[in-house]
Amino acid sequence: MTDPSAILALAETYARAVWEKDQELFLSIYDDKLLAYDTWDSWSIEGRRRWGDMASEWFGSLQKERVRAVIVPERIDISGDMALLAGALTFTAISPDDRELRSITSRLTWSLRQGPSGWTITHEHGSAPVDFADHKADFTGPGS
């Protein structure tokens, strides 16, 4: 097994970028040719520039709230210059007076490639299980 510390560092960068609403830092971990299957709104988003548009809209919508993002990897596989992270991603909205307002958890998969400047995310897939009976997505996380 190859050392997963660089992949875990990307997860930490993601969390810091979301907390700070730092679009430049957020985009720094993504490949130019990113293909994202986001849970929200669009079926897919292609390219880091379009992903940046999404991030700008998201961060701008938060106003005074901040978001704590926590990635809990369940699996990290590395083979040569390709890697996969699969796990859970929890977003918790935090008020200006440091109160937790709401929280959602979804599944997260990253495909990554190691290039000259390090690892970047080439594909991100967010999802949540949907109940057969009521067709509602479950954002409560594993074991719920």
C-alpha positions as CSV (number, residue, x, y, z in Angstrom):
1,M,0.0,0.0,0.0
2,T,1.3,3.4,-0.9
3,D,1.2,6.1,1.7
4,P,-2.2,7.9,1.7
5,S,-1.0,11.0,3.5
6,A,-1.0,13.2,0.4
7,I,-4.6,12.2,-0.3
8,L,-5.6,12.9,3.3
9,A,-3.9,16.3,2.9
10,L,-6.2,17.1,0.0
11,A,-9.2,16.3,2.2
12,E,-7.9,18.7,4.8
13,T,-7.3,21.4,2.1
14,Y,-10.9,20.9,0.9
15,A,-12.2,21.4,4.5
16,R,-10.1,24.5,5.0
17,A,-11.1,26.0,1.7
18,V,-14.8,25.4,2.5
19,W,-14.5,26.9,6.0
20,E,-12.6,29.9,4.7
21,K,-14.9,30.2,1.6
22,D,-11.6,30.4,-0.4
23,Q,-12.5,29.7,-4.0
24,E,-8.8,29.8,-5.1
25,L,-7.7,27.2,-2.5
26,F,-10.9,25.1,-3.2
27,L,-10.1,24.9,-6.9
28,S,-6.4,24.2,-6.3
29,I,-7.1,20.6,-5.6
30,Y,-9.1,19.9,-8.8
31,D,-7.8,19.0,-12.2
32,D,-8.5,21.3,-15.2
33,K,-10.6,18.5,-16.8
34,L,-12.6,17.7,-13.7
35,L,-15.9,15.8,-14.2
36,A,-18.1,16.2,-11.1
37,Y,-21.4,14.4,-10.4
38,D,-22.6,16.7,-7.6
39,T,-25.6,15.7,-5.5
40,W,-27.2,19.1,-6.0
41,D,-28.8,20.8,-9.0
42,S,-26.8,19.7,-12.1
43,W,-26.4,16.2,-13.4
44,S,-22.8,16.9,-14.1
45,I,-20.3,19.7,-14.1
46,E,-17.3,19.6,-16.5
47,G,-14.1,21.5,-16.0
48,R,-12.5,23.3,-13.1
49,R,-13.8,26.7,-14.4
50,R,-17.4,25.6,-14.2
51,W,-16.7,24.0,-10.8
52,G,-15.4,27.4,-9.8
53,D,-18.7,29.0,-10.9
54,M,-20.5,26.5,-8.6
55,A,-18.2,27.2,-5.7
56,S,-18.6,31.0,-6.1
57,E,-22.4,30.7,-6.0
58,W,-22.2,28.3,-3.0
59,F,-19.8,30.4,-1.0
60,G,-21.7,33.6,-1.8
61,S,-25.0,32.1,-0.7
62,L,-23.6,31.4,2.8
63,Q,-23.5,35.1,3.8
64,K,-22.3,35.2,7.4
65,E,-22.5,31.4,8.0
66,R,-19.5,29.1,7.6
67,V,-19.5,25.5,6.7
68,R,-17.5,22.8,8.5
69,A,-16.7,20.0,6.0
70,V,-15.5,16.7,7.4
71,I,-14.4,13.9,5.1
72,V,-14.2,10.4,6.6
73,P,-12.5,8.1,4.2
74,E,-13.6,4.5,4.2
75,R,-11.2,3.5,1.6
76,I,-8.1,4.9,-0.1
77,D,-6.5,2.9,-3.0
78,I,-3.4,4.1,-4.7
79,S,-1.8,2.5,-7.8
80,G,0.9,4.4,-9.5
81,D,-0.3,7.9,-10.5
82,M,-4.0,7.1,-9.9
83,A,-5.9,7.0,-6.6
84,L,-9.4,6.6,-5.3
85,L,-10.9,7.9,-2.1
86,A,-14.4,6.7,-1.1
87,G,-16.1,7.7,2.1
88,A,-18.5,10.1,3.7
89,L,-18.6,13.9,3.6
90,T,-20.5,15.9,6.2
91,F,-21.3,19.6,5.9
92,T,-22.4,21.4,9.0
93,A,-23.5,25.0,8.8
94,I,-22.1,27.2,11.7
95,S,-23.7,30.5,12.7
96,P,-21.6,33.6,13.4
97,D,-22.0,32.9,17.1
98,D,-20.6,29.4,16.6
99,R,-23.9,27.4,16.8
100,E,-24.5,24.3,14.6
101,L,-27.5,25.1,12.5
102,R,-27.9,22.1,10.2
103,S,-26.0,19.2,8.9
104,I,-26.1,16.8,6.0
105,T,-23.9,13.7,5.1
106,S,-23.5,12.2,1.7
107,R,-21.3,9.6,0.1
108,L,-18.2,10.9,-1.6
109,T,-15.9,9.4,-4.2
110,W,-12.8,11.0,-5.6
111,S,-10.7,9.8,-8.5
112,L,-7.3,11.4,-8.4
113,R,-4.2,11.7,-10.6
114,Q,-0.7,12.5,-9.6
115,G,0.9,15.0,-11.9
116,P,4.1,17.2,-11.8
117,S,2.5,19.5,-9.1
118,G,1.0,16.7,-7.0
119,W,-2.4,15.0,-6.7
120,T,-5.5,16.6,-8.2
121,I,-9.1,15.4,-8.3
122,T,-10.1,14.4,-11.8
123,H,-13.6,13.1,-10.8
124,E,-15.8,13.8,-7.8
125,H,-19.0,11.9,-7.2
126,G,-21.4,12.8,-4.4
127,S,-24.5,10.8,-3.7
128,A,-27.1,9.7,-1.1
129,P,-29.2,6.6,-0.9
130,V,-32.8,7.1,-2.1
131,D,-35.6,5.2,-0.4
132,F,-37.6,3.0,-2.7
133,A,-40.9,3.8,-1.0
134,D,-40.9,7.6,-0.7
135,H,-38.1,8.5,-3.2
136,K,-36.5,10.7,-0.6
137,A,-32.7,11.0,-0.3
138,D,-31.1,10.0,3.1
139,F,-28.5,12.6,4.1
140,T,-28.1,11.3,7.7
141,G,-25.0,9.3,7.0
142,P,-23.8,5.7,7.5
143,G,-25.4,3.6,10.2
144,S,-28.5,5.9,10.4
